[in-house]
Amino acid sequence: MKLINRFIADDNGATSIEYGVLAGFASVMIATGAYAIGENLVPIFDSIVKYLAP
């Protein structure tokens, strides 16, 4: 029982788990933003290609 109580009270590693959750959240937000921006840039690049292609 002492081992279980000591395990529950031990908070070593909690910070690394929190950083992992934050990193995961940030990566999802970056991917979502890149997808949204990418969809809006396609017409711009298409018009540039029209002017540059012979």
DRENSELO-467240 format. One record per residue (C-alpha): residue number from 0; residue in three letters; x, y, z. Coordinates in nm, 4 decimals. Last residue first. Example, Ala and Ser with C-alpha at 12.3 -4.5 7.8 and 13.67 -1.06 7.14 Angstrom:
2
PT  num  residuo        xx        yy        zz
PT    1      ser    1.3670   -0.1060    0.7140
PT    0      ala    1.2300   -0.4500    0.7800
***
This chain:
54
PT  num  residuo        xx        yy        zz
PT   53      pro    0.4496    3.0930   -7.2390
PT   52      ala    0.4103    3.0276   -6.8650
PT   51      leu    0.4868    3.3253   -6.6419
PT   50      tyr    0.1538    3.5042   -6.6540
PT   49      lys   -0.0587    3.1928   -6.6223
PT   48      val    0.1724    3.0580   -6.3485
PT   47      ile    0.1135    3.3702   -6.1409
PT   46      ser   -0.2637    3.3253   -6.1748
PT   45      asp   -0.2380    2.9658   -6.0552
PT   44      phe   -0.0193    3.0738   -5.7631
PT   43      ile   -0.2858    3.3170   -5.6447
PT   42      pro   -0.5659    3.0653   -5.6967
PT   41      val   -0.3812    2.8049   -5.4824
PT   40      leu   -0.2991    3.0453   -5.1984
PT   39      asn   -0.6388    3.0276   -5.0273
PT   38      glu   -0.6273    2.6491   -4.9870
PT   37      gly   -0.2768    2.6727   -4.8460
PT   36      ile   -0.3815    2.9254   -4.5822
PT   35      ala   -0.6491    2.6944   -4.4462
PT   34      tyr   -0.4218    2.3869   -4.4554
PT   33      ala   -0.1363    2.5751   -4.2907
PT   32      gly   -0.3681    2.6979   -4.0160
PT   31      thr   -0.4964    2.3487   -3.9401
PT   30      ala   -0.1439    2.2040   -3.9375
PT   29      ile   -0.0223    2.4799   -3.7047
PT   28      met   -0.3168    2.4284   -3.4680
PT   27      val   -0.2639    2.0520   -3.4580
PT   26      ser    0.1081    2.1007   -3.3927
PT   25      ala    0.0374    2.3461   -3.1095
PT   24      phe   -0.2030    2.1032   -2.9401
PT   23      gly    0.0505    1.8215   -2.9594
PT   22      ala    0.3256    2.0445   -2.8227
PT   21      leu    0.0994    2.1532   -2.5365
PT   20      val    0.0149    1.7925   -2.4506
PT   19      gly    0.3815    1.6965   -2.4598
PT   18      tyr    0.4754    1.9930   -2.2429
PT   17      glu    0.2155    1.8835   -1.9886
PT   16      ile    0.3524    1.5286   -1.9938
PT   15      ser    0.7037    1.6647   -1.9409
PT   14      thr    0.5835    1.8688   -1.6449
PT   13      ala    0.4143    1.5695   -1.4860
PT   12      gly    0.7370    1.3715   -1.5060
PT   11      asn    0.7979    1.3728   -1.1340
PT   10      asp    0.4653    1.4143   -0.9552
PT    9      asp    0.5024    1.1322   -0.7037
PT    8      ala    0.2018    1.1271   -0.4705
PT    7      ile    0.0286    0.8480   -0.6645
PT    6      phe    0.3438    0.6337   -0.6737
PT    5      arg    0.4105    0.6897   -0.3025
PT    4      asn    0.0542    0.5874   -0.2212
PT    3      ile    0.0889    0.2732   -0.4352
PT    2      leu    0.4221    0.1785   -0.2775
PT    1      lys    0.2902    0.2355    0.0726
PT    0      met    0.0000    0.0000    0.0000
***
